[in-house]
Structure formats: C-alpha cells, structure tokens
Amino acid sequence: MATNSDSSSNLASEMATAMTLTDTDLSDLIKIQGELVRKLKGEKASKDQIQEAVNKLLELKKAHEAQQKANGEDEESSAGGLLKTPRGTRDYHPGQMKIREEVFKTITDCFKQHGAETIDTPVMEITTLLTEKYGEDAKLIYELKDQGGAEPLALRYDLTVPFARYVAQNKIATMKRYHIGKVYRRDNP
C-alpha cells in the first residue's frame, strides 16, 4: 500500500516533469520577449536594459532551436503554421494532465465539503448577451461565423455571464455552486 509520502513524492516528480517548457511555451516566451525588446527600444531605455532583454531573447531562441532538434523537428515544418496550437491555447501532455486532475479533484472536494453543487453551461452564448456585458473587453470575444443559424453565437469569455444567464433563466434566488470550465478570450496567454 502506498503511503502518503510516496504519493507526495510521486506527485512532486510528475510536477517537475510536467513543468518543462513545451515548444509552444517557448514560442510564446519568444514573442513576449520580442515585444519587450521593441518596447524598451521605443521608450529609449538604457543600452544595458535593452542588451539584457536582447540576450534573454537570444537564449530563448537557442533553447527553442535545441528543443526542436531534440524532438526531431526541422524549422521549415514547424514554421508552416499548420501544426501549432492557436494563440492563447496549449496542449497538456499526460504528466501535466495528471497534475491538473489532482488539483481539480482537491478543489472540487473542498467545494463539495462546503455544500456546493456543480453546474455546466454551454461554451457558446448568444453574441449580444456577451458583448453587452463585457464593454471594452468585448473585442476579446471569439465570435463564431454564421452557419445559417437563427442567432449569432460567440464562445464564452468567462464563466460569470453564462452563470448569470443560468440563474435568471431558471429563476434561482440563491445557490452554492462551483463551475470549472474552459473559457475563450482573444488575449495573450
């Protein structure tokens, strides 16, 4: 029988494995660091600050190239753009998923101990409902192309508006709930 310390050390080992940077993570870091270099140059920052940011960018690019070589990828195939995740998204490999599942289980167990119930709402909502409630952030909403449906739809930006719609639609006065679900916003991860 596994002891509590065995499961803790296994989880720690899996977390260390899962925390290695993926190809997508490095690409995102390169973009962010590149934006920082441009910002520093635009603000006419000190040469030392700019050089430090440029050196970090070069380190990230070297790490990315090394990771691609280690994975047997060549730059041309990964630059094609077809085999990458969309901006703001990522894949989770099995080690990362195991950690996520453990964390979510701990969180949901805590909510359940305090009498909360779970709900689930659709990942898409009527566009006008979302755009009216988010104001300036409405530009971050992913609107779905019209497929000949009766109403324009968009992917949920967070879980607040769908929950408010759910409560109003079902005429609920009070509710102890939790909701874990994916949201979609056109934003930097």
N, C-alpha and C positions, 0 to 999 in steps of 0.2 A: 504494500500500500504506500502510495506517495505521501510524504509529509508535506506540511505547509511550506517548509523552507525549500524542498525540492521543486514544488510548483512555482515558488517565487523566483528561484534561480533559473528555471526553465523559461519563465516569462521574461526575466531580465535578459537572458541570452537571445531570445526571439526578438525583443525590442532592439537590442544592439544590431542584430542582422537587418531588421526592418528599417532602421534609421539611416542606412546607407543611402546616399543620394542616387536617384534614378536618372536616366538620360533626360527625361522631361524636367526633373527638378533642376538639373544643371543648365538646361536651355533657358528655363525661366530665370535662374540666377544671373545668367549671362545678359539677358535682356534688361533686367533690373540694374545690374552694374553698369551696363552701357548707357542707360538713361541717367544714372548718377554722374557718370563722366561728362555727358553732354550738359547736364545741369550745372556742374561745377565750372565747366568752361564758359557757359553762358553767364554765370554770376561773377566771372572773373575771379575765381577763388585763387588761393596761393598755389604756386607751382608745386609745392610739396604735397598739398592735398590732392591736386589733380594727378600727380605722378603716383601717389599711393593708390588712388582709385583705378588708374590705368594698370598698375601692377597686379591688383586684385583681379581685374578683368582678364588679363593675360593668363593668370593662374587658373581661373575658371575655364578658359578656353582650352588650356593644356589638359586639364582634368577631363573635360568633355571629350577631347580627341582620344585620350588614353582609354576612357571608358568605351568609346565606340570601337576602338581597336580590340579591346579585351572581349567585347561582345561580338566580334567578327563583322562589324558593320563598316561599310565604306561611306565616305562623306556624300557621295552622289546619291546613294539610295536613301539616306536619311534626309537629304535636302529636298527630295521630291515633294514632300509635304503630304503624301497620301497616308503614310504610316506614322502619324503622330496624333496625339490627343488634341482636341480643340482647346483654345486658350481658356485658362481658368479651371481646367479639369485635370484629372490624373488617374492612372491605373493604380490599384493596390495589389501587390503580389501576396501570395499565401501567408507569408510571415506577418506582413502588415495587417492583413485581414484578421488573423488570429488575435492580434493585439486589439484591433478595433472591436471585435466581437466581445472580448473580455471587458473592455472599458464600457461598452454599451450595456452589457449584462449587469455590471456593477451599478451603473446609473439607473437602469430600469428597476433593478431590485430595490434600490433606495426609494424611488418614487412609489413603487407598489407597497413598501412597508408603511408609507405615509398615506395610503388610501387613494393614490392617483390611478386613473384609468387612462388607457391609451386610445388615441383616435388616429385615423389616417384620412387625408384629404387628397384629391386629385393633384397631380403635378402641374396640371394646366387649369387656368381660370379664365373667365371672360376678360378680355383685354381692358375694357373700360373700367371694370371693377379695380383692377390693379393700377392702371395709370392714374385714376382719380385719387387714389390713396397714397401714392408714393411721391407726388410732387416732382421736385427736381430729379430725384432718383429714378423716375420713370424711364429715363434714357438708358438705364442699365437693364431694362426688362427685355428678355428674348421673346419677340412676337413671332407666332407661327404663321407661315404662309397659308393663305386661304386655300383650302382643299375643297371648296364648293359647299362648305358648311353654312349653317344659318347665322353663326356668330363668330366674330374674330376671337381667337384664343391666344394666350401667352403662357409661358412657363412661370411658375410661382417664383417670386423674388425672395421671399422669406416665408415663415410659417404663420405670421401674425394675421395678415388679411384673410388667408383661407380659413383660419380659426374663427375670426370674427364673422365671416360669412356663414360658417357652420353653426355657430351659436345663434345668430339671427334667424337663419333658415329653419332651425329646429326648435326655436323659442326656448332656449335654455337660459335659466336665470343664474345658476351657479354650477360650477363644475371644477373638480380637482382633476387635472389631466396633465399628461406629458405627451410630447409628439416629437419623434425623431424621424427626420426625413430629409431627402435631398432638396436643395434649392438651387436655382439657376440665376446668376446675375452676370451681366457683361462687365466684368470688373477684373482688375489684376488679382491673381490668387494671393 
